Amino acid sequence: MGVAYCIIKGKARLGRKNCSALALTNVNSNHKAKLSKLLQIVKSNFNVRYEQMRRHWGVGVIGSKSLLRISKLKSGT
């Protein structure tokens, strides 16, 4: 469909704390160049790399309880 989307960390970055989505309908002519550059960056970072990002799993970080349990098992107590 060609709709650019971007995931932003925190709703406060959108300008309002009760905002969960933002849709731009009208843009001033003096801001169109900046908006087109922003759209180009968003499309390259999110839309094009969607499959690659979707298949990437997080790193297996072990919590403090699991680390304690593993260290006890290794020490033999």
C-alpha positions in Angstrom: 0.0 0.0 0.0 3.0 2.3 0.4 1.9 3.7 3.7 4.9 4.8 5.8 4.9 3.8 9.4 7.3 4.2 12.3 7.4 2.9 15.8 8.3 5.5 18.3 9.4 4.8 21.9 7.1 6.7 24.2 3.9 8.6 23.3 5.4 11.8 24.7 7.7 12.0 21.7 4.6 12.5 19.5 3.9 15.7 21.4 1.0 14.5 23.6 0.9 11.9 26.4 -2.5 10.5 25.3 -1.6 10.0 21.7 -1.1 6.5 20.3 -1.1 7.2 16.5 -0.4 10.2 14.3 -1.8 10.8 10.8 -0.6 13.7 8.6 -3.2 15.0 6.2 -2.1 18.5 5.2 1.5 19.8 5.1 2.7 23.3 4.6 4.6 23.8 1.3 7.7 25.0 3.2 7.8 21.7 5.2 7.3 19.3 2.3 11.0 18.9 1.8 11.6 17.9 5.4 8.6 15.6 5.4 9.8 13.8 2.3 13.2 13.3 3.8 11.6 12.0 7.0 9.4 9.6 5.0 12.4 8.3 3.1 14.2 7.5 6.3 11.1 5.9 7.8 10.5 3.7 4.8 14.1 2.5 4.6 14.2 1.8 8.4 10.8 0.2 8.9 8.9 -0.7 5.8 11.7 -2.1 3.7 13.4 -4.0 6.6 10.2 -5.4 8.1 10.9 -9.1 7.4 14.5 -8.8 8.7 13.3 -7.1 11.9 10.4 -9.4 12.4 12.7 -12.5 12.3 15.2 -11.1 14.7 14.9 -12.5 18.2 16.2 -11.0 21.4 19.4 -12.0 23.1 19.1 -14.6 25.7 19.8 -12.6 28.9 19.5 -14.6 32.0 17.9 -13.1 35.1 19.5 -12.9 38.6 17.5 -15.9 39.9 18.5 -18.1 37.1 22.2 -17.0 37.4 22.0 -17.9 41.1 20.5 -21.3 40.4 23.1 -22.1 37.7 26.0 -21.1 40.0 24.6 -23.3 42.8 24.3 -26.3 40.4 27.9 -25.7 39.1 29.3 -25.5 42.7 27.6 -28.7 43.7 25.7 -27.4 46.8 
